[in-house]
Amino acid sequence: MTYQEQRERMVEEQIRQRGISDERLLAALRRVPRHLFVPDEVRHQAYADHPLPIGEGQTISQPYMVALTLNSLKLQGHERILEVGSGSGYQTAILAELALEVHAVERLVALLKGAQECLEKLGYWNVHWSVTDGSLGLPELAPFDGIVVSAAVPEVPQPLISQLVTGGRIVLPIGSRETQMLTEIRKVDGSLARQEIASCVFVPLIGRFGWPA
Ligand code: SAH
């Protein structure tokens, strides 16, 4: 099977048949070549239904987790998005397809370099990269219309709430270092509406509002 065929099958069986119907999201998942975001040793598994190691002790998320996360953001195309923990850059590329502007933050410079190179080769020019502790957000570039955190947090980092527009959403895995609940937080005038999406396992966020290294 070609990579394209594997990708179409992934979207059909792992994403659409599990209830995700946003056509823009499905089209982006069909377009982005996930096999280019994983190391050679695991390339044959790029479209499998689970996370994969990407080096530095980190993982590329399972395709369905990326789909569930981005489905909750309900993007229309005009948004400025903050992504914390860009890792391989795979979800960053999907975000670049779906939003106007993506601000990707990663604490490990080697991963960020690889992700940046991959996205530039693919022609995504609406992504801005920062190496820093993403649990602090990017105050100088706030506010954001949506925020995604791809590493586990014990609680929603307060700076991220401050950097979100009213009406905007943050999607993130909240829980212990071992297991979490993927959660959508919507900022409505003066309060937060919280909705649980699915239980999940992400690597821990290491930083001021995460865990110590
Ligand atoms: N969506 C990515 C997930 C990578 S795993 C992918 O599918 O490839 C989570 C990433 O979060 C790791 O790359 C890790 O280095 C990064 N991370 C952990 N703590 C962080 C922090 N405080 N700020 C920014 N990135 C962080």
Residues whose N, C-alpha, C, O or C-beta is under 5 A from the ligand:
A	BS01	SAH	Q58 T59 I60 S61 V84 G85 S86 G87 S88 G89 Y90 Q91 V105 E106 R107 L108 L111 T132 D133 G134 S135 S150 A151 V203 P204 L205 I206 G207
